[in-house]
Amino acid sequence: EVQLVESGGGLVQPGGSLRLSCAASGFTFSAYAMNWVRQAPGKDLEWVSSISNSGATTFYRDSVKGRFTISRDNAENTLYLQLHSLKTEDTAMYYCAQDSHSGARWLPRRITWGDFSRWGQGTQVTVSS
């Protein structure tokens, strides 16, 4: 069974940090680029970051650049997102999503569920004092 399972979300104060994980199974994880996407309550999906299949290339949306770091461990079939200097506007459900090819993409446009091949169930990040 193909699965993407996120974990690591939680409640954190502004300025705090979290590390999200996405455990992949049922497909050749190392062959595909992976992405993090978030959705705040009542808002559209928002692409956050992308990483190529090898991990050599990464892209970030401007609002998280310098604060978030995407990485992957192909030996462990796991995708990560390290979040630092969190702001209240980072509050959202965070999803990992498998791309249909190996190259990372920069996606500043509006995205939809159909933009990626597979999605996890999400992990909630809440930034509040």
C-alpha positions as CSV (number, residue, x, y, z in Angstrom):
1,E,0.0,0.0,0.0
2,V,1.3,3.4,-0.9
3,Q,1.4,5.7,2.1
4,L,2.7,9.1,3.2
5,V,2.4,9.6,6.9
6,E,3.3,13.0,8.4
7,S,4.2,13.6,12.0
8,G,5.9,16.2,14.2
9,G,3.3,19.0,14.3
10,G,2.1,20.6,17.5
11,L,1.5,23.9,19.4
12,V,4.5,26.2,19.5
13,Q,5.0,29.8,20.6
14,P,6.0,32.5,18.1
15,G,9.7,32.2,17.5
16,G,9.8,28.5,18.2
17,S,10.8,25.5,16.2
18,L,9.4,22.2,15.0
19,R,10.6,19.4,12.8
20,L,8.0,17.7,10.6
21,S,8.6,14.2,9.2
22,C,6.9,12.3,6.4
23,A,7.4,8.6,6.2
24,A,6.9,7.1,2.8
25,S,6.1,3.5,1.8
26,G,4.9,1.4,-1.1
27,F,6.7,3.2,-3.8
28,T,10.3,4.1,-4.9
29,F,10.8,7.2,-2.7
30,S,14.2,8.0,-4.1
31,A,12.8,8.3,-7.6
32,Y,10.6,11.3,-7.0
33,A,10.7,14.9,-6.0
34,M,8.8,15.7,-2.8
35,N,7.0,18.8,-1.6
36,W,5.5,20.3,1.5
37,V,2.2,22.1,1.1
38,R,0.1,23.8,3.8
39,Q,-3.5,24.9,4.2
40,A,-4.6,27.5,6.8
41,P,-8.2,27.4,7.9
42,G,-10.5,28.8,5.3
43,K,-7.7,29.4,2.8
44,D,-6.4,27.7,-0.3
45,L,-3.5,25.2,-0.5
46,E,-0.2,27.0,-0.4
47,W,3.0,25.4,-1.7
48,V,5.8,25.7,0.8
49,S,8.9,23.8,-0.5
50,S,10.2,21.3,-3.0
51,I,13.2,18.9,-3.0
52,S,14.5,16.9,-5.9
53,N,14.8,13.1,-5.7
54,S,18.5,13.2,-4.8
55,G,18.1,16.1,-2.4
56,A,20.5,18.3,-4.4
57,T,18.0,20.9,-5.4
58,T,15.5,22.7,-3.2
59,F,13.1,25.6,-3.6
60,Y,11.0,27.6,-1.1
61,R,8.3,30.1,-1.2
62,D,9.5,33.6,-0.3
63,S,7.7,33.8,3.1
64,V,9.5,30.8,4.5
65,K,12.9,31.2,2.9
66,G,15.7,31.4,5.5
67,R,13.4,30.0,8.2
68,F,12.4,26.5,6.9
69,T,14.7,23.8,5.6
70,I,13.5,20.8,3.5
71,S,15.6,17.6,3.5
72,R,15.2,13.9,2.8
73,D,16.8,10.6,3.8
74,N,16.3,8.2,0.9
75,A,17.8,5.3,2.9
76,E,15.0,5.8,5.4
77,N,12.3,6.8,2.9
78,T,11.6,10.0,4.9
79,L,11.1,13.6,4.1
80,Y,11.7,16.4,6.6
81,L,10.8,20.0,7.1
82,Q,12.6,21.9,9.8
83,L,10.7,25.0,10.9
84,H,12.5,27.9,12.7
85,S,11.4,31.4,13.8
86,L,7.8,30.4,13.5
87,K,5.1,33.1,13.1
88,T,1.4,33.0,13.8
89,E,0.8,33.1,10.0
90,D,2.6,29.7,9.7
91,T,-0.4,28.1,11.4
92,A,-1.8,25.5,9.1
93,M,-2.2,21.8,8.3
94,Y,1.1,20.7,6.7
95,Y,1.0,18.0,4.0
96,C,3.8,16.1,2.3
97,A,3.1,15.5,-1.4
98,Q,4.8,13.3,-4.0
99,D,5.6,14.8,-7.3
100,S,5.3,12.9,-10.6
101,H,8.9,13.3,-11.6
102,S,12.4,13.7,-10.1
103,G,13.0,17.4,-10.4
104,A,12.2,20.0,-7.7
105,R,9.8,22.7,-8.7
106,W,9.3,26.3,-7.7
107,L,5.5,26.8,-7.4
108,P,4.6,30.3,-6.4
109,R,1.2,30.0,-8.1
110,R,-2.1,28.7,-6.7
111,I,-2.0,24.9,-6.5
112,T,-4.6,22.2,-6.3
113,W,-4.8,18.6,-5.0
114,G,-4.3,17.5,-8.6
115,D,-0.9,19.1,-8.8
116,F,0.8,16.1,-7.0
117,S,0.5,12.4,-7.3
118,R,0.1,11.4,-3.7
119,W,-0.6,13.2,-0.4
120,G,-0.3,12.4,3.2
121,Q,-3.1,13.0,5.8
122,G,-1.4,16.1,7.2
123,T,0.0,17.3,10.5
124,Q,-1.3,20.4,12.3
125,V,1.1,23.2,13.2
126,T,-0.3,25.9,15.5
127,V,1.8,28.9,16.3
128,S,0.3,30.9,19.2
129,S,1.3,32.6,22.5
